[in-house]
Amino acid sequence: MPVFMALMLLVLVLLSPMSYIVSALVSSYRSVSLLVPAVVTLKNGTEVGVTTSLTVKVVPGNGIVYIATNPIAGTDTEATARVAFLVASYLAGVDPYKFNVYISFNTSSLMIEGPSAGVAMTVAILAAIRGDHLRKDVIATGMVNPDGTVGPVGGLLAKLKAAARSGAKYFLIPEGQRYVYETKVVKKQVGLVVITKETRVPVDLYKLGKKLGVNVVEVSTIREAYWYFTGEKLPTMKSSNVSLPPCLAERLRTLTNSYINASERSIQNTSKLLSLLPISEVKYIRELINYTRSLISSSKNYVEENLTYVAASKTFDAAIISSYTLYAAEALAGIDPKEIVNETLVKTLNIINETKKILPSLPSNYEELEILVAASTRIEMAKEAISKAENLLSENVILDNSITGEWGALHEIAYAYWRAVSARDWAQTLSCFVYGRSLSFSSLRSVAGFALYYASSVISYATSLLKEVGVSSSFLNTATSYFNKAYNLFYNGKIYASMGYSLEAISYGIISIDSTFISNLSRIAKAAKLEAYDALARLHSKGLIPPLSLSYLEFAAVEKDPVNKLYFYELSSSYMKLLYYASGFSQVAVPVHITQTTTSSNSTQTSKISTTTTSPIKTLSGAYIAEAFLLLILGLIIGLIIGRISK
């Protein structure tokens, strides 16, 4: 009897933790399934649409995405899954590092690849997190962009036919892709000769869908797609207050006047040198002076419109151009360029050191976090420009290249000086914010790690997409370069600057995707604006007023160029999402170890991101093997005990 009781006690002790774990997993386990259209290319080159079974399971975890496919998945599918998980987590308002996601495909296609399942994956993950049911008569295809918008895909005609065969009532496609072209063989009898040729015929997917019994619907965001699948409208928050904090706005007005005065002093000093310059160079210097004056004039208009950040930015550009103009005039007048660079270098380093002294090691609130990121990132940009100026000086590249537009040593050192000044200016705005609860270094390092992970996901995604269509992008090159800097800064302990470069990498990565695949950037910029305003409203609901994010949002509103407009909306949104995550996460994991990459403007694949065994994407079998192994060991222990007792 004592032996039996001891055995039962041992079994209870061993089984209680396991039963608790299993119970917890079962109670929080959520699974959803849906059909995804795909295209199979036959041996004769014909494209045939098929449907793929996609199943998503969400369990408590630490932010790992497991993928199981039958047959196999391409790297672009893995990158799509990472972005889908991050977008779904944000839209659900949850910490992505509290879940693990299991994604499985089962298809007749030889290989799962391409980004076209991005919308379906995002919707499925979102539904699993929220616990919503998905309609079985809705099928979607589309690329998911990191900002939650929907990007274009191919094979829509074949996919529509596959959706109709599966009994779908709604077929969701990316906005702007209602019309596609179908290749048809046309035969024409000319005398005794039959001439055969291929011709491209436009097809209206909406009208064809009606004939097939399917409603074809264009969607531009994941929010729209989710409504068709669930009937649930994801909460979209709107904020009526997009103005800068009064203290910051006043500070920017002061800076605008300061930059204008500095620019006008440079113009005056440059004008005194014109008589000393070769006639052939006077025109060049005058053009620079006129350009500076145009920037000052436009900034004054923005001041009248109360767009204080835009005004300060325009006069900041004027200060850089006017300084370069003065340096160029001095060099053309006979002053040694090395002397100009060295003198400016000393002033720049003094400002950097001065700025570092006034920056606290830890922010007192989340608004201050943005200021620390802004100032620290600008310090690193100034240092980088110093290095470029010194290299160009050693190569005797003094002035800008009038043909390529590439900067010379004098322009780089002028930029370095004013970039250092802007770092100091941002640091001095810390006095505008009320002190609150200080953030710990470990939590900030985790937030910086999350930004780095997000940047790696976006760049991996963009790289695979552009490689697929054989396109190189200067935006992706820039994104990769910024990511590498963020990586170095992070592992050198400079977490604030690392955050800034990661967010720049995210923004440029998104632009590289949109500018390649979307013809109407104004439309996507409008969608990005809505997402940015939603992010702002989320912060306002937490009582946060993001100074830098609001500044970028102000600039986006007045930008005319769709690429620049999209960039500022994405940058603003990226900063606000970082603050949102930082203020809501209980614990964020340190990022995966990502290898640095080299950037080449001539290569199609401008970046390659690889991970170690801590990668956030793993095969599905690994998790099941671990669980089975634990149960096996437990069974062996119990069996051994029973065997000993029976003897």
Stockholm file with secondary structure:
# STOCKHOLM 1.0

chainA/1-647         MPVFMALMLLVLVLLSPMSYIVSALVSSYRSVSLLVPAVVTLKNGTEVGVTTSLTVKVVPGNGIVYIATNPIAGTDTEATARVAFLVASYLAGVDPYKFNVYISFNTSSLMIEGPSAGVAMTVAILAAIRGDHLRKDVIATGMVNPDGTVGPVGGLLAKLKAAARSGAKYFLIPEGQRYVYETKVVKKQVGLVVITKETRVPVDLYKLGKKLGVNVVEVSTIREAYWYFTGEKLPTMKSSNVSLPPCLAERLRTLTNSYINASERSIQNTSKLLSLLPISEVKYIRELINYTRSLISSSKNYVEENLTYVAASKTFDAAIISSYTLYAAEALAGIDPKEIVNETLVKTLNIINETKKILPSLPSNYEELEILVAASTRIEMAKEAISKAENLLSENVILDNSITGEWGALHEIAYAYWRAVSARDWAQTLSCFVYGRSLSFSSLRSVAGFALYYASSVISYATSLLKEVGVSSSFLNTATSYFNKAYNLFYNGKIYASMGYSLEAISYGIISIDSTFISNLSRIAKAAKLEAYDALARLHSKGLIPPLSLSYLEFAAVEKDPVNKLYFYELSSSYMKLLYYASGFSQVAVPVHITQTTTSSNSTQTSKISTTTTSPIKTLSGAYIAEAFLLLILGLIIGLIIGRISK
#=GR chainA/1-647 SS CHHHHHHHHHHHHHHHHHHHHHHHHHHHCEEEEEEEEEEEECTTSCEEEEEEEEEEEEEESSSCEEEEEEEEECHHHHHHHHHHHHHHHHHHTCCGGGEEEEEEEEEEEEEECSSTTHHHHHHHHHHHHHTCCCCTTEEECCEECTTSBEECCSCHHHHHHHHHHTTCSEEEEETTCSEEEEEEEEEEEETTEEEEEEEEEEEEHHHHHHHHTCEEEEESBHHHHHHHHHSCCCCCCCCSCCCCCHHHHHHHHHHHHHHHHHHHHHHHHHHTTGGGSCHHHHHHHHHHHHHHHHHHHHHHHHHHTTCHHHHHHHHHHHHHHHHHHHHHHHHHTTCCHHHHHHHHHHHHHHHHHHHHHHSCSSCSSHHHHHHHHHHHHHHHHHHHHHHHHHHHHHTTCCSCCTTTCCCCHHHHHHHHHHHHHHHHHHHGGGGGSCCCCCCCHHHHHHHHHHHHHHHHHHHHHHHHHHHHHTCCCHHHHHHHHHHHHHHHHHHTTCHHHHHHHHHHHHHHHHHHHHHHHCSCHHHHHHHHHHHHHHHHHHHHHTTCCCHHHHHHHHHHHHCCSHHHHHHHHHHHHHHHHHHHHHHHCSCCCCCCCBCCCCCCTTCSCCCCCCBCTTCSEEETHHHHHHHHHHHHHHHHHHHHHHHHHHC
#=GC SS_cons         CHHHHHHHHHHHHHHHHHHHHHHHHHHHCEEEEEEEEEEEECTTSCEEEEEEEEEEEEEESSSCEEEEEEEEECHHHHHHHHHHHHHHHHHHTCCGGGEEEEEEEEEEEEEECSSTTHHHHHHHHHHHHHTCCCCTTEEECCEECTTSBEECCSCHHHHHHHHHHTTCSEEEEETTCSEEEEEEEEEEEETTEEEEEEEEEEEEHHHHHHHHTCEEEEESBHHHHHHHHHSCCCCCCCCSCCCCCHHHHHHHHHHHHHHHHHHHHHHHHHHTTGGGSCHHHHHHHHHHHHHHHHHHHHHHHHHHTTCHHHHHHHHHHHHHHHHHHHHHHHHHTTCCHHHHHHHHHHHHHHHHHHHHHHSCSSCSSHHHHHHHHHHHHHHHHHHHHHHHHHHHHHTTCCSCCTTTCCCCHHHHHHHHHHHHHHHHHHHGGGGGSCCCCCCCHHHHHHHHHHHHHHHHHHHHHHHHHHHHHTCCCHHHHHHHHHHHHHHHHHHTTCHHHHHHHHHHHHHHHHHHHHHHHCSCHHHHHHHHHHHHHHHHHHHHHTTCCCHHHHHHHHHHHHCCSHHHHHHHHHHHHHHHHHHHHHHHCSCCCCCCCBCCCCCCTTCSCCCCCCBCTTCSEEETHHHHHHHHHHHHHHHHHHHHHHHHHHC
//
